[in-house]
Amino acid sequence: MDKKYAVHLLKDILPDVISTIAPRNIQDQIRLEKIWQEVAEGDAGKAVIVGTKEGVLFVRVESQAILFRMRMRKQSLLTKICQRGVEINNIVFKIGKAT
């Protein structure tokens, strides 16, 4: 069979595909999630991390009221996160279903 048209089994290529898509360091994400749970305190269930990119933490909040409260606490949250060794320089909040 010509190499150009070689058939690959899914089980052979899937690990490479997943490693390309998967975050580079899942431990960092787990650590960030734990830190967020600590610093967000009672609002952690209503404001969940949806991702990070280039030093920006993206958080989805349940409602306008939570959005207002989190924006009021934004600088404090940033400070607490940075004190725990995570390099985040901004938090962006967006309304949406938090779970």
N, C-alpha and C positions, 0 to 999 in steps of 0.2 A: 504494500500500500504506500502510496506517495505521502511523504511527510507533510506536505502542504495540506492534505486532507485527512490527516490522522484523526482517529476518533479517540476522545478521552472520556474516561469514566468519571461521572460526577464525584465519586468518592475520592478520586485522585486530584481533582482541581478545587474542590470545595475548601479545603484548609487554606489554600493560597488566597482564594477569594475572601474568606472570612478574615484572614489576617490583614488584608488590605483595607477592608471596611472597618474592622474593629478599632477602637481607640488604641493609641500607642501604649498607653499605660493605664490599665484599668484600675490599678491600685491607687493612682492619683485621683481618679474619679470617686472611688469608694471613700477615700480620705476626705475629699471635698464635701461629699454628701454628709458624712458624719459631722464635719465641722459646721456645715449649714444647719443641721439639726440642732446643734448646740447654740449657735449664735442667733438663730431665728426663733428659738424657744417655742412658745405656744403657737406661733404662726407658721411653723415648719410644715404642718399638714395642709395649710391653705396657700402656701407659697413654695412651689417645688422647682428645683433646678431642672432646666431643660437642655442646658449645654454651656460650653465655654468656647470662646474663640478670641485669640489675640489679647488675652488679659481681661476680657469682658465676660462676666457671669450673666447668663440669661435665666430669668426666673419667671415662671407663670404663676399668676395669682388668681384666686377665685372670684374676687369682686372688686368693685370700685372702692369700697371701704378698706379692704386689705391693701389695695394698691396705694391708697393715701397713707395708711399706717406704715407700710414698708418704705415708701418714699421719705417719710419723716425720719425713719431710722436708717436710711441708706448709708450715711457717713459712718455711723456707729457700726453697722454691719461690715462695711469695708474694712474699718480699722481692726475689728475683732478677727476677721478672716486673715488679714495680713499678719497680725500678731501671731497667728498659728502657722505661719510659714508658707502661705499660699499667695502667689503673685497674681492678685486681681486688682485692677485699677479702676473698674467701673462695674456697676450692676444695672442691668436693664430689666425692668419689670413690664410684663404684658398680661392683660386680662385674658383668662381662658380657664377651662376646667383644669384644676390643679392635680387631679388624680389620673 
